[in-house]
Amino acid sequence: MSVSQNGDRLEVLLLMQEYFGCGSLRPDRSDKTWKWEVRSLPLLVDRVVPHFRRYPLLSGKRRDSELFADVCQRMARGEHRYSTGLMDIVRLSGEMNPSGKRGYAPAEILRSLAEMKA
């Protein structure tokens, strides 16, 4: 999970890092922003997801945050270790941030998983 801000808003990311007690800050040279990132599934499930369930976003990102929370919970239960669970997670992930850049299209990943399963 990551949150981006321009360099002149870095204090917002520092406050988030302090509030959640986790995550790291890094510059993103591709778009000249700063990112606060949390990569640990246990920290996401224990700290970040409960906050956004308690205080849902009021913007268009609300649906993405709900899907993200669902994916995190599924992974915490180990559903990604089974082909059907992994395919469900890929489908849900594909619904998030539809205008964002992706390394692989969800349809490509699902096709590859289906081929491996066959």
C-alpha positions in Angstrom: 0.0 0.0 0.0 1.3 3.5 -0.8 0.2 7.1 -0.5 1.9 9.8 -2.6 2.4 13.5 -2.1 4.4 16.2 -3.7 7.6 17.1 -1.9 6.0 20.2 -0.4 3.4 18.0 1.3 5.9 15.6 2.8 4.7 16.4 6.3 1.4 14.7 5.6 3.3 11.4 4.9 5.4 11.9 8.0 2.2 12.3 10.1 0.8 9.1 8.6 3.9 7.2 9.4 3.8 8.5 13.0 0.1 7.8 13.4 0.2 4.2 12.1 3.6 3.5 13.6 4.8 1.7 10.5 5.8 2.2 6.9 8.7 3.8 5.1 9.1 7.0 3.1 10.9 7.1 -0.2 11.2 9.4 -3.2 9.6 8.3 -6.4 11.7 9.7 -9.2 9.3 8.7 -11.9 6.8 11.3 -10.9 8.8 13.5 -8.5 6.6 12.6 -5.5 7.2 11.1 -2.1 5.6 7.8 -1.1 4.7 6.4 2.3 4.6 2.6 1.9 3.5 -0.3 4.1 4.5 -3.7 2.6 4.0 -5.9 5.7 0.7 -7.8 5.5 0.4 -8.2 9.3 0.9 -4.4 9.7 -1.7 -3.7 7.0 -4.2 -6.1 8.6 -3.6 -5.0 12.2 -3.1 -1.2 11.8 -4.1 0.3 8.4 -7.2 -1.7 7.4 -9.0 -1.3 10.7 -8.5 2.5 10.6 -10.1 2.7 7.2 -12.9 0.4 8.2 -13.6 2.6 11.2 -13.1 5.9 9.2 -14.0 5.1 5.5 -12.6 7.4 2.8 -15.1 10.0 1.6 -13.6 10.2 -1.9 -13.8 8.0 -5.0 -11.0 5.9 -3.5 -13.4 4.4 -0.9 -14.3 1.5 -3.1 -10.6 0.8 -3.8 -9.8 0.9 0.0 -12.7 -1.6 0.6 -11.4 -4.0 -2.1 -7.8 -3.6 -0.7 -9.0 -4.5 2.8 -10.8 -7.6 1.4 -7.7 -8.7 -0.5 -5.5 -8.2 2.7 -8.0 -10.2 4.8 -8.1 -13.0 2.2 -4.3 -13.2 2.0 -4.0 -13.1 5.8 -6.3 -16.3 5.8 -3.9 -17.8 3.2 -6.4 -17.9 0.4 -3.7 -16.9 -2.1 -2.0 -20.2 -1.6 -4.8 -22.0 -3.6 -5.5 -21.4 -7.2 -9.2 -20.5 -6.7 -8.3 -18.1 -3.9 -5.5 -16.5 -5.9 -7.8 -16.1 -8.9 -10.4 -14.4 -6.8 -7.7 -12.0 -5.4 -6.5 -11.2 -8.9 -10.1 -10.4 -10.0 -10.6 -8.1 -6.9 -7.3 -6.4 -7.5 -8.1 -5.8 -11.1 -11.2 -3.8 -9.9 -9.0 -1.4 -7.9 -7.6 1.8 -9.4 -8.8 1.2 -13.0 -6.9 4.2 -14.3 -3.6 3.1 -12.7 -0.6 1.6 -14.5 -0.2 -2.2 -14.2 2.7 -4.4 -15.0 0.3 -7.1 -16.1 -3.3 -7.0 -17.0 -5.5 -9.0 -14.6 -6.9 -10.9 -17.6 -3.3 -12.0 -18.6 -2.6 -13.2 -15.0 -5.9 -15.1 -14.9 -5.2 -16.7 -18.3 -1.7 -17.8 -17.1 -3.2 -19.2 -13.9 -5.8 -21.1 -15.8 -3.2 -22.6 -18.1 -1.1 -23.7 -15.1 -4.1 -25.3 -13.6 -5.0 -27.2 -16.8 
